[in-house]
Amino acid sequence: MAEQQSYPMTAEGRVKLEEELEDLKINQRPKVVERIKIARSYGDLSENSEYESAKDEQSMLESRIQTIEHMLQYAEIIDSNSSNKDEVTLGKMVTFQELPDEEPETYQIVGAAEADPMAGKISNESPIAKALVGHKVNEEVVIETPAGPMNVKITEVK
């Protein structure tokens, strides 16, 4: 039997997924069911675009609910305090500077389920995170990116 995939995430990330799941089940699902009910009342379903649209939305909603339930069932909560305070691990904020003189960048390394680059949260599966994890403050690291190698220095981990 294949080993079950785990979903590393912070406690905060788990709470956000639980809140999203609750919203989908309590608020969004009834709205879609009501849309389907209204669209059905228009008659002939074979040429009813509102009905098709509502059914598609219901399918996507139910798929997202199943995905979140699965991720929560196999969630692995990250305890970033259990590692060396200067070492880059999941759950920690890392600041690095591209060499020689670029501006510092700060990201929190999180599991893929809660990644949001625009909010400064990058997946542990991203090239940047893969290269940084396990390294410490003041170490220089080469990050392989699609645009070519990037040399960085880790300036802070918290």
C-alpha positions as CSV (number, residue, x, y, z in Angstrom):
1,M,0.0,0.0,0.0
2,A,1.3,3.5,-0.9
3,E,2.4,5.8,1.9
4,Q,-0.1,8.6,2.6
5,Q,1.1,12.1,1.7
6,S,1.3,14.5,4.6
7,Y,0.7,18.2,4.3
8,P,3.1,20.2,6.4
9,M,1.6,23.5,7.6
10,T,1.8,25.9,10.5
11,A,-0.9,26.0,13.2
12,E,-2.0,29.3,11.7
13,G,-2.3,27.7,8.3
14,R,-4.5,24.9,9.7
15,V,-6.8,27.4,11.3
16,K,-7.2,29.3,8.0
17,L,-8.0,26.0,6.1
18,E,-10.6,25.1,8.8
19,E,-12.2,28.5,8.5
20,E,-12.3,28.2,4.7
21,L,-13.9,24.8,5.0
22,E,-16.5,26.1,7.4
23,D,-17.3,29.0,5.0
24,L,-17.6,26.7,2.0
25,K,-19.9,24.3,3.8
26,I,-22.1,26.8,5.8
27,N,-22.2,29.8,3.4
28,Q,-21.1,28.9,-0.1
29,R,-22.8,25.5,-0.5
30,P,-26.3,26.7,0.3
31,K,-25.9,29.6,-2.1
32,V,-25.0,27.2,-5.0
33,V,-27.8,24.9,-4.1
34,E,-30.2,27.9,-4.3
35,R,-28.8,28.9,-7.6
36,I,-29.4,25.4,-9.0
37,K,-32.9,25.4,-7.6
38,I,-33.7,28.8,-9.3
39,A,-32.1,27.8,-12.6
40,R,-34.1,24.5,-12.6
41,S,-37.3,26.5,-12.4
42,Y,-36.5,28.1,-15.7
43,G,-37.6,24.9,-17.5
44,D,-35.7,23.0,-20.2
45,L,-32.3,22.1,-18.6
46,S,-30.7,21.1,-22.0
47,E,-30.4,24.8,-23.0
48,N,-30.2,26.4,-19.6
49,S,-26.9,28.1,-19.2
50,E,-27.6,29.3,-15.6
51,Y,-28.2,25.7,-14.6
52,E,-25.0,24.5,-16.3
53,S,-23.0,27.4,-14.7
54,A,-24.4,26.6,-11.2
55,K,-23.7,22.9,-11.6
56,D,-20.1,23.7,-12.6
57,E,-19.8,25.9,-9.6
58,Q,-21.1,23.2,-7.4
59,S,-18.6,20.7,-8.8
60,M,-15.7,23.1,-8.1
61,L,-17.0,23.8,-4.6
62,E,-17.4,20.1,-3.7
63,S,-13.9,19.4,-5.1
64,R,-12.4,22.2,-3.0
65,I,-14.2,20.9,0.1
66,Q,-12.8,17.4,-0.5
67,T,-9.3,18.7,-1.0
68,I,-9.4,20.7,2.2
69,E,-10.8,17.8,4.2
70,H,-8.0,15.6,2.9
71,M,-5.3,18.1,3.7
72,L,-6.6,18.6,7.2
73,Q,-6.9,14.9,7.8
74,Y,-3.2,14.4,6.9
75,A,-1.9,17.7,8.2
76,E,1.5,17.7,9.8
77,I,1.8,20.8,12.1
78,I,5.2,22.4,11.9
79,D,7.0,23.3,15.1
80,S,9.7,25.7,14.1
81,N,10.8,26.1,17.7
82,S,12.2,22.6,17.8
83,S,15.2,23.4,15.6
84,N,18.2,25.6,15.9
85,K,17.1,29.3,16.1
86,D,19.6,30.3,13.4
87,E,18.6,27.5,11.0
88,V,16.1,27.9,8.1
89,T,13.3,25.4,8.6
90,L,9.6,25.2,7.8
91,G,7.5,27.8,9.6
92,K,10.4,30.3,10.0
93,M,10.8,33.7,8.5
94,V,14.1,34.0,6.5
95,T,15.7,37.2,5.3
96,F,18.3,36.9,2.5
97,Q,20.1,39.3,0.2
98,E,21.0,38.5,-3.3
99,L,24.7,39.1,-3.8
100,P,26.4,41.4,-4.3
101,D,24.1,44.4,-3.5
102,E,20.4,43.6,-3.9
103,E,17.7,44.6,-1.4
104,P,16.9,42.1,1.3
105,E,13.9,39.9,0.8
106,T,11.9,38.2,3.7
107,Y,9.7,35.1,3.3
108,Q,8.1,32.6,5.7
109,I,8.6,29.1,4.6
110,V,5.4,27.1,4.8
111,G,3.8,24.0,3.4
112,A,2.4,24.1,-0.1
113,A,-1.2,24.1,1.3
114,E,-0.7,27.6,2.7
115,A,1.7,29.2,0.3
116,D,0.9,32.7,-0.7
117,P,3.9,34.5,-2.3
118,M,2.1,37.9,-2.4
119,A,1.8,37.6,1.4
120,G,5.4,36.6,1.8
121,K,4.7,32.9,2.3
122,I,6.6,30.5,0.0
123,S,6.1,26.8,-0.3
124,N,8.7,24.4,1.1
125,E,8.6,22.9,-2.4
126,S,9.7,26.1,-4.2
127,P,13.3,26.3,-5.5
128,I,14.1,29.2,-3.1
129,A,12.9,27.3,0.0
130,K,14.5,24.0,-1.1
131,A,17.8,25.8,-1.4
132,L,17.6,27.7,1.9
133,V,16.2,25.0,4.3
134,G,18.9,23.6,6.5
135,H,21.2,26.6,6.1
136,K,22.0,29.1,8.8
137,V,22.5,32.9,9.3
138,N,25.5,34.3,7.4
139,E,25.7,31.3,5.1
140,E,25.9,31.9,1.3
141,V,23.6,29.7,-0.8
142,V,23.2,29.2,-4.5
143,I,19.5,29.0,-5.5
144,E,18.8,27.4,-8.9
145,T,16.0,29.3,-10.6
146,P,14.6,29.0,-14.1
147,A,16.4,32.3,-14.9
148,G,19.7,30.8,-13.7
149,P,21.6,30.5,-10.4
150,M,21.1,33.2,-7.8
151,N,23.7,33.7,-5.1
152,V,22.3,34.9,-1.8
153,K,23.4,35.4,1.8
154,I,21.0,34.6,4.7
155,T,20.9,37.6,7.0
156,E,18.2,36.7,9.5
157,V,16.1,33.7,10.6
158,K,13.2,34.1,13.1
